[in-house]
Amino acid sequence: MKPKIQLVGGCASSFVNEVVSQHESGSANNSGTNATANCGEAGVLLEQFLLTIIKATKASAGIVRVKSPNGLELRTIGSAGQLDNSCRSESVISTECGVCGKATNKRSIEASGIDICKAKYGDKFFGEACKYVLAVPLAIDSVDREPAGVVTLFFATEQSTNEDVRQTLQSYADLIRIVLKSIWLSEDNHQTSLLDERQSIANEIHDSLAQSLYYAKIRASLLLDALKSDNDLLAFKCAQDVDEALESSQKTVRELVTHFRCQMDPKGLKFALQKLAKDFISRTSITLEYINRVDELELPKEYELQVFLIVRESLVNVATHSGATIARLSVACTDGQYEFDVEDNGAGIVSNDPVEGHYGLEIMRERALRIGGEVKVISLDGQGTRVQLTFSAPVA
């Protein structure tokens, strides 16, 4: 998983640490490449912005640094241009260090020759292309009013820093801050989605499987007591209860596994059904006709997931139990009423009641209820079976 950028209180923690490791391992070089090239989306965006800024300002090189979690250090998260290796390896500096520290603390654009840096790091630290430094603070956070870091640009000659230039440089720094915040929000949303999914799994297990197993455990204890006291009637009743609880648990586990293993096409239900039909044809000897009479088949995600799972289960039943040679999957919508039909020319069905150990039909009906729909299984007079899912179009 990509590292998460945390711009809270002006910090970027895990991403910073990864980039720092790359610096220390000598991944940078003198060819103008940047230290974030292998850091996923964040690295690509930073590289693009840095190279754009360098080109627009006619700078020789640039570095983006952000505050560390403790607020005492500035850590490099991106660099580009003609930087010496020794400069690239200086991935962590103090917030009091030179022009960069001054710009960060004063929240203003600072400019200077490299005399201060030379005194600390030596004459050859920056090379001939880096004789003058401009440090631009990243946009001030609207919550805690603390700057998140600094963009440092290096020039071969002294630069003019009039008001127009300063506004341009600050605009570039603002864009970088927006990029970082956008990445942070994206990663945060991803983390939230993962947590929601885990919570959903936990809720499903707690509300169904855990309850059934707990009931089975209680009845099993009572069964042992009945056996010890030779109470055959109670023992028989408890054994029946345990058996029913285990059957219910088996059904729940099967549904949970099916639900959370679902790999629906991220492009949506329309593409998912197309792929499902194609896979069905390639895996079976049954001829399948797929008819979609709905041009814009776009539904809320929960609707799309439940519809996809119901249709998939129906096709699995056709392939496994029907003995059919021809099948049809059709999609239609009339007056706001959606209808998904799976038909086959197989042997048909004797009863709608679930067979012990096989709960496909019952699960499909439960899924339909979640979207306010209904599943019907219709026997076609000995000429096959039709599974019909109907539901009303969701209100926006």
Secondary structure, DSSP 8 states (H G I E B T S, - for coil): -------SSSB--HHHHHHHHHHHTT---SSS--TTTTSHHHHHHHHHHHHHHHHHHT-SEEEEEEE-TTSSEEEEEEEEES--HHHHH--EEETTSHHHHHHHHHTS-EEEESHHHHHHH-TTSS-TT--EEEEEE--B-TTT--B-EEEEEEESS-----HHHHHHHHHHHHHHHHHHHHHHHHHHHHHHHHHHHHHHHHHHIIIIIIHHHHHHHHHHHHHHHHHHTT-HHHHHHHHHHHHHHHHHHHHHHHHHHHHHT----TT-HHHHHHHHHHHHHHHSS-EEEEEE--SS----HHHHHHHHHHHHHHHHHIIIII--SEEEEEEEEETTEEEEEEEE-S---S-SS--TT--HHHHHHHHHHHTT-EEEEEE-TTS-EEEEEEEE----
